Amino acid sequence: MDDLENAVNEVSMLVKQASLFLRDSIKTFGEDKNPSTNVDILISDFLSDSLRRVVDVDVLSEESASSFNWTSERIWLIDPIDGTMNFIAGAPDVAISVALVDRDFNAVLSVIYLPFYDEIYTAIKNRGAYLNGKPINHEHPKLDIVAYGLPADASVRLDQIAKAITILIRNGYVLRQSGSAALDICRVAKCTWKVFFEDGLYVWDVAAANLIALESGCSTFIALSGDSYQCNYISCNTETLLDEMKGLLG
């Protein structure tokens, strides 16, 4: 077992430990459309401290992005709760996401835990993707389901979002929306959904899940937006479908 495999195993244990904070009482703060909670902070602090003991590099968490200073070649990238509004509402579509990434936010290893489904997704670059320790087999989804995300600033993207949804429905696709990008990308990886797309995401929403999708045999597209950590993202079951979606979604 090499260093990356050891790291994946250690991170897998850490995210499961971090998920225990989800039992705490919730206190919300921040913007109504993009809230945070005390639990986000607890998980972020726990993982930020613990991950340095696995690989001692900088840590960028959603909760500390405004003060981040990049000094190492690789960093840990954390989304402590992807699907915070789901968590506040009591819905199970929530993910804890960790990746070791380079300066272009390409992941070397990824761990995503869906605590309310007890599903843990792991991947190491060029070594395949796994769900609860078993290889994710690349298959064709049973249904033409496209999952989409609505960012916090959806109101300023309303025309673009409405156009994309209209085009997809006219082309015969069934649409679903979970509220957790990481969870939806993992569902593309295991071939539950055919496609996931969202504009206005952040790198911590997608970097870990993107590696899992790629290592499962999916095709993806990510467009970074300058220095803001924002990005547009598409994940598809096949390269042909990705080309089609890029054309449809414009």
Residue, then its C-alpha position, 0 to 999 in steps of 0.5 A: m500500500d503506497d502513500l496515496e492509498n494510505a491517505v485515502n484510507e485515513v481521510s475516509m476515517l476522518v470524514k466519517q468522524a466529521s459526520l458525527f458533528l451533524r448530530d449537533s444542534i443547528k445555528t444558522f448565519g449568513e445569507d438566506k440564499n447561501p447560509s452557513t451553520n455552526v456545524d459547517i464550521l465544526i466540520s471545517d475546523f476538524l478536517s482542516d486540523s486533521l488533514r494536515r496530519v495526513v499530508d502537511v499542506d495548506v487547507l482551503s475550506e469553503e468556510s475559510a476561503s476569504s483568508f486563504n493564502w496558497t503557499s504549497e504546490r498541492i492543497w487540501l480542498i474541503d466542502p464541509i457540508d455540500g447541501t447546507m440548505n438540505f441539512i438545515a431543512g432535514a433532507p438527506d442529500v448532503a455530502i462531506s467532500v475532501a480532495l487533494v488538488d494541484r494549483d489548477f484544482n485537479a484532484v490527485l485523490s478524493v473522498i466524498y461521504l454521503p452520511f445519510y446514505d452511508e455511502i463513501y466514494t473514493a478515487i486516486k488519479n488513474r486508479g479507478a473510483y470506488l463506492n464503499g470499497k467496491p469498484i464503480n463499474h461504468e454502465h449506461p443509465k436506465l433512464d435519460i435523467v439530467a440533474y441540475g443545480l441552482p446556484a445562490d445567485a440563480s436570480v441573476r442567471l435566470d434567463q440562462i437557466a430557464k433556456a437550458i431547462t427548456i431545451l433539455i425538456r424539449n429534447g426528452y430529458v427528465l430533470r432532477q435537482s437535489g441541492s448537492a452538486a457533489l452528490d449529483i456528480c457521484r450519481v452520474a459516476k455510478c450511472t443513476w443520472k446521465v448528466f449533471f450541470e450547474d453554472g456558478l459553482y465553486v471549486w470545493d463543490v466539484a473538485a473531489a466529485n469530478l475525480i470520482a466521475l472521471e475515474s469511473g469512466c465519465s466525461t466532464f467539463i469544468a470552466l474556472s472563472g478567474d480568481s473567484y474560485q467559481c466555475n461552470y461544470i458538466s458531468c456526463n456518462t459518455e464523451t458523446l453526451l458531453d459534446e451534446m450537452k455543451g452544444l445544448l447548454g451553450 
